[in-house]
Structure formats: C-alpha cells, structure tokens
Amino acid sequence: MTTATNGRADRSAVPRHVRTLIIGSGFSGLGAAIKLDQAGQGDFLVLERGLEVGGTWRDNTYPGAACDVPSQLYSYSFALNPDWSRSFSRQEEIQAYIRSVAERSGVLGRHRFGVEVLGADWDGDAARWRVQTTEGDYTADAVIAAVGALCEPALPDIKGISGFRGELFHSSQWNHDADLTGKRVAIIGTGASAIQIVPSIAADVAHLDVYQRTAPWVMPRADRRYSPAERFAFRHVPGFQRLARAGVYAMRETQVVGLARMPALLKPLQLAAQLHLRRGIKDRALRRKVTPDFTIGCKRMLISNDYYPALDRDDVDVVTDPIREVTAHSIITADGTERPVDALIVATGFHVTDSPTFEVIRGRSGDSLAQTWRRIGMQAYKGTTVAGFPNMFFMVGPNTGLGHSSMVYMIESQINYVVDAVATMHRRGLATVEVRGDVQDHFNRKLQEQLAPSVWMTGGCASWYLDSHGNNTTLWPGFTFDFRRSTRRFDLDAYHLTTRPTGRDRAGANLEESAS
C-alpha cells in the first residue's frame, strides 16, 4: 500500500482513499492499526497530529508525570512488557513502551505524522467519509476516531489571564525551557496532574501557591521498584507475568461493587484516605482545608505519598478563595488578597464532554457530533457508534471510562468490536453500518439506570464525569469483563445496513438490509 522511509509513510506514496482511516495514534489508535493489520484488513492509514505515537503519554511530560494504574495492567494484552521497572510506571517508561510496540508492529509505514484533521463529513451518495486535513483531503469507507479523552487542554476563563507577563502554560504543554528555580509559582488545580507536579517542584521554587477549588481524596501510592528476581521471572518464567496481571486485575475489579452498586462499602477506603491525610499533614487548619466534603470515589481517586507532605511545607500555601482576576504579575482572589506570581501553571484538566473534535465531525444530517450531543446528550452505543454517523467508530467514547482499573482493557475491548465490524463490512460487501436509534436509546437508558445508585451520582460532588444534561456520560457502570463480553462480536442486528451495488445492481439503489 505504501513504501516507507525509516518506518514512516513516504509522502509521495500515501493514498488519498483507504478502506479505514484512523485518527490518532495513542493507545487506542495504534492498537486498532495493529489489530486491523493482524486481521488482514491492512488497507488503512493513521493520521496523527503529533510527531510520533503515544498520545497522552507523548504530550504530558510535566515533572513527576506517572500512571496511577499498576504497570501490569497498563499494557496491551498482546504485547506484555516484562521490563517494567516499577509497580507504577512513569511517563517516559510508558512512552518508550508504546514506541517500541509501534516499531515492532510493522504499522508505522501506514502512519502520517504532523497531520491535523480539520473536519470530517459524511458523503451519503458515495457512502464514504471526506476528511479535511492540514495536508489535503482524504476519503475513507470507515473512520476510527481515536483522538482520546485527555487530549484537549481545558483553560480557565479567568479575568486578565491573557495579560499575565510571567511564564504561563498548561500542565500538558509543559515549558521545559522555563526555569522555576527560586521563583514564586502558582498552580491552579488539584487534580491528577497537579498532585504529581506540586511535590516535584515545591523544593526548588521560592514559594508555591496551590489554588484549590475542590479538595480531592488521595490514597497512598503502593509504588516500588521490581526486584531483579521479579523482572527475571516476568521475562523467563512462562505464565508468571500473566498471572501477576490477572491478580492485579481481580483486585481492582472488587472496587466496582462499592463504586457502582453500594457506595456504603467505600467507607473503609475513605477511612484509609483520612488516615493518610492525618499522617501527611500535621497542621490541623491545613488538614481541614484539604479534607473533601464528598464521598470517596465521587470524583477521581488520586494516589500519592508526597502530595500532602509538600502541602505541609512552610513555603507552600493552599488557597481556597476563588480567583477574581490575574494581573500582569499577580493573582487577586475574591477576598481582595493579591499574591505576586512569577510563573503560572494551569492544571485544570481537559475537554472531555465538550471536546473541540466533536465540532468538526459532521454526520448524515450535516449536524456535527457536538450539535447532536447538545440536543440528545452525549451518548453512543457500546461507547463506539452513534446514530446518524454511519461507518464512524469512536474509541474511548461515552461511558467507556473507568474509576478503578486500566483503560487499556476497555480500549482492547473496543478494538475487538471495531475490527470485527470492519472485517464484517468487507466480508459481506456492506456499504454502511449505522446503529439504530432505538437500540442506542435503549442502551443508554439502561446505562443511566445502572449509574443511578453509583457513588458518581450520589456522592455529593460535581465532576467532569457529568455532561450538561446531568448524566454521567464518562464512566462504565459495572465490571470491565461485562463490557468485554458485550463487545466480543459486532452485532449486525443492532444496525441499519446497506450493501455496495455490484454487477447489474450498480446503476440502481443500494439494497437495504435494515435489521430492525
């Protein structure tokens, strides 16, 4: 299909039409490419706006960046990594793993790096997608949108922030040329990135202000280096690493009962977090300030051994008053206090339920995905397909997120489903597959019913898990093996189908095979 130079697609040989176009090459896009190739569906192209694979783990290089999922779960099941150095891996090690998998897979020759997708429109007459990019247009029979949920930084709407004269950057766009040593630094946010950044820079800066809107629950981080004997066993003892992986997986799945079914069972976990807080912070006033007022698990549970001790330093202040405005060299809070700042770090998360990508994907009616979801709420069928968007498959789509285990497991489940869909379309000569609206509606009604008793809906917090309709459109409401079971095969009966005209039918209309 293409020739390759140094493992990259030769620009002159890149096709303008492919059977499957993949947007993004993080864990989900790369995994989809590898599995399509292994399934004999090699007519695909991957468009990636970055300069290499990796997605979130390529972009987030801030100090202290690491994973909060155990290393044994944070890899493809078809490409286990026996060389993890720690029980919780750091950013550079995860990125190196993703890069090595890509290089061994043989799919880099069907990647185009440095190419940003500007729009995608469904052409009903031709039964294909027309995709506009920074290097011209492409067409594809099917599109796999693997842009990720944590890829578009969410910047705070604060008066005067654009006029700040010091260093200013988002945690996911860390400026490594900025020297924070001896400077007064402010960080806005106390989420997963912030609790890793704060202890990583606190000892080097002159003073650190941590602007907290909502205190998170923080659990101990059971991180350690693997011993030489363990690493030897991972590599050389048959089945040892898979057994270790299965044990970690099973332990993590036990949390689902408390999170999704009976939040009262989370009480021991909350008591453990409270004890962790008391041990980490000696100052009682500060301890009260950083104690959450909601049930543990309602917002994302965080893990750290050094966040609380960093907050307890004399040169670190936790500020809970809302920010009124940012001036050229300071931050002013609602109580009128002005604090000088040399560098401002924004750790305010990402556009998850309102990603800009949703605005540029336009379906059968001409409406964008964003318009569709503003009207009906953010929803999909099995987190993967959306009525009105034929031949479009979303990776890490609505209600595929987790509050307890590895997203790589969910990604692989979706990959199974999508690869089977593409192979089925090819085998049966299908022009289009589009999930039926009634099937999607029923699926999502059941989802919200299952989510109703969960801690995410009853725990007393507001979170990015919820969309503008108040629905939890982010998290899967049960065991991950249930999701794996539901996506094992592409279920044609849930879809409207059309076939491609062949022979004497070519001049006529497509044959309708509605499975309703």
Secondary structure, DSSP 8 states (H G I E B T S, - for coil): ---EETTEE-GGG--SEEEEEEE--SHHHHHHHHHHHHTT---EEEEESSSSS-THHHH---TT-B-SS-GGGSS-TTS--TT--BSS-BHHHHHHHHHHHHHHHT-GGGEEES--EEEEEEETTTTEEEEEETTEEEEEEEEEE---SS-SB-----TTGGG--SEEEEGGG--TT---TTSEEEEE--STTHHHHHHHHTTTSSEEEEE-SS---EE-----B--HHHHHHHHHSTTHHHHHHHHHHHHHHTHHIIIII-GGGGHHHHHHHHHHHHHH---HHHHHHT--SS-TTSS--EE-SSHHHHHTSTTEEEE-S-EEEE-SSEEEETTS-EEE-SEEEE---B-STT-THHHHEE-TTS-BHHHHHHHH-S--BTTTB-TT-TTEEETT-TT-B-SSS-HHHHHHHHHHHHHHHHHHHHHHTEEEEEE-HHHHHHHHHHHHHHHTTSHHHHSS---TTB-TTS-B-SB--S-HHHHHHHTSS--GGGEEEEE---GGGTTS---B----
